[in-house]
Amino acid sequence: MKRRTQHGRTARTARTASNSRRATAVGAAVSGCALVVASAVPVAAHGDGRGRGTDYVSLGDSYTSGPLIPQQVDVNCARSDHNYPSLVAAERRVSTFKDVSCGGATTENMWKEQGTNPPQLNALQRGTDLVTVQIGGNDIGFSSIISTCAQLSSQDLTGDPCRRHYTSSGVDELTLRILDTAPKIARVLRAVHARAPHARVLVVGYPALLPEDGSGCYPSVPFAAKDFPYLRDTGKRLNLMMRVVARLNGAEYVDTYGPTIGHDMCKAPEIRWVEPLRPTSPAAPAHPNAKGEEAMARAVLERLSKGHGR
C-alpha cells in the first residue's frame, strides 16, 4: 500500500510539473511571437479614422454583432444595426462602413467563411482607415465554460466546483486557453496590418459580465458562490491578454470592462447592460443588450477622440 501511495504521489507530482512547464512554455511562446510581430508593424503609418472620408471596417464575434438586438440586419450572423460598430460609424459620420462581425466567430473566421458570411478579413482594403476587432471569447470556449459551470453548480452551491473542474490537473485550464489564444489574435492583427497598412486598428475588450466585488446572484446566474470571483478573474485575464497583444502588435486597446462595472448580469433589469442566462431585454444570454452596445460604442469613441496612443 505504501508503494502505491508513493507511486501515486510521484505520478501526480510529475503531471503537475509537466503542466507547469507547459504553462511556462506557452507564456514564453506568446511573448516571443508578439514581440516578433510588433517589430514588423509600422505603427506610425496608420491613419487616424477621423470621421468624414473614413473607411471603417468592423471585425468580431457576437459581442460585436449584437444578437437579438433590434433591428437584426443579418440572420446568419445575428447582426444588429444598433451594435457598437454601427453606433460608432453613425457618430463619426464615416464615408464607408462595413460590419462583417458574426455571432460564433473565432479567430479562424478571419480567414474562413461562416455560413453566408465571407472571411472577415476580405472586407479590408489598402484604403481602409479604421478597423475595430473584438475576438477571442469563442477561442477560449466562452459558451461551453458558462454551460459547464452552470451544470456543476448543483454539486456545491456554496463552493467552487467550476474552479475545481478547470484546475483539477494542477494548472488552470482556462488560463492556458487564454495563453493559447494570444498568438492567434497576434496573427489576426498582423493580417489586418498587411491588408490595411494605413489603418488605425483598435482591439476592443469584453465588458464586465459578473459583479466586480465577487458576489453572486444564483439562480439568476446559476453559478456556485465561489465560482463568481473565479470566472470574473478569468474574464479579466482574457482582457489583459488582449491589451498586451494589442500593445505588442501595433494596435490600440479599448477597455470596455471598466466602464461597464456595476452593470453586469446580476443587476436589476433597468441597471444591467449584460443580460443573464434568461434575458429580459432583447439580447442573447450572457451578452450585451442595447445599453451594453451603447456603452462599448462610447468606449470606442473615447479612444478615438484621444488620437494615437496605447
VEXSE-635486 format. One record per atom (N, C-alpha, C): x, y, z. Coordinates in steps of 0.2 Angstrom, whole numbers, plus 5000, padded with zeros to 4 digits. Layout:
# VEXSE-635486
XYZ
...
This chain:
# VEXSE-635486
500449945000
500050005000
500450065000
501050065004
501450125004
501750134997
501950084994
502250094987
501750124983
501150104983
500650134978
500550204980
500450214986
500350284988
500950334986
501550304987
502150344985
502150354977
501950304974
501950304966
501450354964
500850354967
500350404966
500550474966
500850484972
501150554973
501650574968
502050524966
502550544961
502250554955
501750514953
501450524946
501050594946
500750614952
500350674952
500850734952
501450724955
501950774955
502250784948
502350734945
502550734938
502150774933
501450754934
500950784930
500950864931
500950874938
500950954939
501550984937
502150954937
502750984934
502650994927
502350944924
502350944916
501851004914
501251004918
500851064916
501151134918
501451134923
501851204925
502351214919
502651164917
503151184911
502751204905
502251174904
501851184898
501551264898
501351284904
501051354905
501651394904
502251384907
502851424906
503051434899
503051374895
503251374888
502751414884
502151404885
501651434881
501651514882
501751534889
501851604890
502451634887
503051594887
503651624883
503551624876
503151574873
503051574866
502551634864
502051644868
501651704867
502051774866
502451784871
502851844872
503351844866
503651794864
504151794859
503751814852
503251774851
502851784845
502651864844
502351884850
502151954850
502652004848
503251994851
503752044850
504052044843
504051984840
504251974833
503852014829
503152004830
502652034826
502752114827
502752134833
502752204835
503352244831
503952204830
504452234827
504352244819
503852214817
503752214810
503152264808
502852294813
502252334811
502452404811
502352444806
502452514805
501952554808
501952564815
501452604818
501352674816
501852704815
501752774813
501452794806
501352734802
501052744796
500252744796
499952724802
499252714802
498852784802
498252774799
497852834798
497452844805
497152904805
496852924812
496052904812
495752894807
495052874807
494552934810
494752994807
494353044810
493753064806
493253024806
492553044803
492553044796
492353104793
492153114786
492753094782
492653054776
493153024772
493452964775
493252934781
493552874784
493152814781
493552764780
493352694778
493452654784
492852634787
492852594793
492652524792
493052474795
492852404795
492852374802
492252344803
492252314810
492252234809
492752204813
492852134813
492652114820
492352054821
492252024828
491751974828
491551954835
491151894836
490451924838
490051884842
489351904844
489351964849
489851984852
489852044857
489852104852
490152094846
490152154842
489552154838
489252094835
488752094831
488052114834
487952094840
487352114844
486752074843
486852004844
486251964843
485651984846
485051974843
484351994845
484252064847
484752104846
484552174847
484252204841
483752244841
483452274835
483852324832
483852334826
483552284821
484052244819
483852174818
484352124815
484352134808
484952144805
485052154798
485452094794
485652044798
485951984795
485751924800
485351884798
485151824802
485651774803
486051764797
486651714798
487151734803
487251804804
487751824809
487451854815
486751854816
486451884821
486751954822
486751994817
487052064817
486452114818
486552164822
486152224823
486352284820
485952324818
486152394816
486252444821
486152414828
486252464833
486752424838
487252394835
487852364839
488352424839
488852414843
489352474844
489652494838
489852454833
490152474827
489752524823
489052504823
488552544819
488452614823
488452614829
488452674833
489052724832
489652694832
490252724831
490252754824
490052714819
490052744812
489552804811
489052794815
488552854814
488752914818
489152904823
489352964827
489952994823
490352954820
490952984817
490853004810
490252984807
489953004801
490552984795
490652924796
491152894791
490852894784
491352894779
491152884772
490852824770
491252764772
491052694771
491152654777
490652614778
490652564784
490452494782
490952454784
490752384783
490852344790
490252314792
490252274798
490152204796
490752164797
490652094795
490752054801
490652084807
490652044813
490051984813
490151934816
489751874816
489751834822
489151824824
489051784830
489351714830
489751694835
490051624835
490751634832
490951684829
491651694826
492251674831
492751644828
493351634831
493851674827
494451664829
495051704825
495051664818
494951604818
494951564811
494451594806
493951624809
493451654804
493651724801
494251744803
494551804799
494751774792
494951714792
495151684785
494651634782
494151614786
493651564784
492951584784
492551574779
491851594779
491451564785
490951594786
490451574792
489751574789
489551524786
488851524783
488951574777
488451624777
488451664771
488951724772
489351724778
489751774779
490451754777
490751794772
491451784769
491951784775
492551764773
493151784778
493151854780
493151864786
493051934788
493651984786
494251954785
494751994783
494652024776
494251984772
494152004765
493852074764
493552104770
493252174770
493752224770
494352204771
494852254772
495152274765
495352334764
495752364758
496352404760
496752414755
497352464757
497152534759
496552554757
496252614758
495852624765
495752564768
495452564775
495752604780
495452654783
495752694788
495652674795
495152644797
494952624804
494652554804
494952514809
494752444810
494652434817
494052404819
493952384826
493952304826
494252274831
494252204831
494152184838
493652134839
493452104845
493352034844
493851994846
493851924845
494251894851
494151824852
494551784857
494051754861
493451774863
493051744868
492851674866
492751664859
492551594857
493151554856
493751584855
494351534855
494451504862
494251534867
494351504874
493751464876
493251464872
492651424873
492151454878
492051524877
491551564881
490951524883
490551504878
489951474879
489951404883
490451364881
490551304885
490751314892
491151364893
491351374900
490651394904
490251434902
489651454905
489251394906
489151354901
488751294902
488951244907
489651234907
489951184911
489851214919
490051274920
489951304926
489251304929
488851314925
488151314927
487851244929
488151194925
487951124927
488251104933
488951124934
489251094940
489051134947
488751184946
488551224952
488151184957
487651144955
487251104959
487651054964
488251044962
488650994966
488851034973
488951094973
489151134979
489051204978
488451224979
488151294978
488551344982
488851324988
489251374992
489951374990
490151324986
490951314985
491151344978
491651304975
491851324968
492051264964
491451224962
491551164958
491851184951
491651244949
491951254942
492651264942
492951304947
493651314948
493951254949
493751204953
494051144954
494051104948
493551104944
493551064937
494051094933
494151154932
494651184927
495351184930
495451164936
496151164939
496351094942
495951044940
496050984943
496750954941
496950974935
497650944933
498250984936
498051034941
498651064944
498751134941
498551144935
498551204931
497951234929
497751294929
497151324927
497051314919
496651274917
496551264910
496251324907
495851364910
495651424906
496251474905
496651484910
497251524909
497651494903
497751434902
498151404897
497751424890
497051414890
496751434884
496851504882
496851554887
496951624886
497651634883
498151594886
498851604883
498851574876
498551514875
498551484868
498151534863
497751574865
497351624860
497751684859
498251704863
498651764862
498951764855
499351714853
499651714846
499151714841
498551684842
498051684837
497851764835
497751794841
497551864840
498151904837
498751894839
499351924836
499351914828
499151854826
499151834819
498651874815
498051884819
497451924816
497751994815
498052024820
498252094819
498752104814
499252054813
499752054808
499352054801
498852014800
498552014794
498152074793
497852104798
497552174797
497952224795
498552224798
499052274796
499352264788
499352204786
499552184780
499052204774
498452204776
497952214771
497752284771
497752324777
497552394778
498152424781
498752434778
499352464781
499352534784
498852574782
498752644784
498252644790
497852594791
497352594796
497552604803
497052644807
497152644814
496752584817
497052534820
496752474822
496652474830
496052464832
495852464839
495552394841
495952364846
495652294849
495252314854
494552294854
494052304859
494052244864
494052264870
494052214875
493352194877
493252144881
492552124883
492252164890
491652174890
491352204896
491352164902
491152194908
491052154914
490452114914
490552054915
489952004915
489651994922
490151994927
489951974933
490152034938
489852034944
490052084949
490752094951
490952154951
491652164952
491852144960
491452144964
491552134971
491552054972
491452014967
491451944968
490851914971
490351954972
489651924974
489351884969
488851844971
488451804966
487751824966
487351794961
486651804961
486251744959
486451684961
486051624960
485351634962
484851604958
484951574952
484851614946
484851674946
484851714940
485351704936
485951704939
486551674935
486851614939
486651554936
486751494940
487451464941
487851504945
488551484946
488551474954
489051434956
489151424963
489451484966
489351504972
489551564975
490251584974
490751534975
491451554975
491751544968
491251524963
491451524956
491351594953
490951644956
490951704953
491551744953
491951744958
492651784958
493051744953
493051684953
493551644948
493351664941
492751664939
492551674932
492651754931
492551794936
492651864935
493451874933
493851844937
494551854936
494851824929
494451764927
494651734920
494451794915
493951824916
493751874911
494251934911
494551954917
495052004917
495651974914
495851914915
496451884912
496451894904
495851874901
495751874894
495851944892
495551994895
495652064893
496352094894
496652064899
497352084900
497852064894
497651994892
498051964887
497952004880
497252024879
497152064873
497452134873
497552164879
497852234880
498552224878
498952174881
499652164879
499752144872
499352104869
499452084862
499352144858
498852184859
498752244855
499352294856
499552304862
500152344863
500752324859
500852254859
501452224855
501352214848
500852234845
500652224838
500352284835
500652344837
500452404833
499752424833
499352404838
498652414839
498452454845
497952484846
497652514852
497152474856
497152474862
496652434866
496152484869
495552454868
494952494870
494652454876
494652484882
494452454888
493652464889
493252404888
492552414889
492352384896
492852354899
492752314906
492652374911
493052414912
493052474917
492352514917
492152534911
491552574910
490952534911
490952474911
490352434912
490352394919
490752414924
490752384930
490152414934
489752374937
489152394940
488552384936
488652364930
488052354925
488052274923
488252234927
488352164925
487752124925
487752054924
487252014923
486752014930
487152024935
486752014942
486352074944
486452134940
486052194942
485352184939
484952234942
484252234940
484152254933
483552234930
483452244923
483652314920
483452364924
483452434922
484152464923
484652424926
485352444928
485852404923
485652344922
486152304919
486252314911
486852304909
487052314902
487152244899
487252194903
487352124900
486752084903
486452044899
485952004901
486151944904
485751914909
485851854912
485651794907
485751734910
485551674905
484851674903
484451704907
483751714904
483551794903
483751814897
483651884896
482951914897
482951974899
482352014900
482252064895
482852084891
482852134886
483152094880
482952124874
483252094868
483952084867
484252024868
484952014868
485051934869
485551914867
485751844868
485951834876
485851774879
486051764885
486851774886
486951814892
487651824894
488051874888
487651914885
487851964880
487552034882
487952084879
487752154880
487052164877
486652204880
485952224877
486152284874
485652324872
485752384868
486152434872
485952444879
486352484883
487052464883
487252404883
487852374883
488252394877
487952384871
488252404865
488352484865
487952524868
488052594868
488652614872
488752574878
489252584882
489952564879
489952514875
490552494871
490752544866
490152574863
490252624857
490552684861
490352704867
490652764870
491352754871
491552694873
492252674875
492652684869
492452654863
492752664857
492852734855
492352774855
492352844853
492852884857
492852864864
493352904868
494052884866
494152824865
494852804862
495052844856
494552844851
494652884845
494852954846
494452984851
494553054852
495153074855
495553024858
496153044861
496753044856
496653024850
497153024845
497552954846
498152954843
498552894843
498852884850
499052824852
499252814858
498952754861
499352714865
499052654868
499252654875
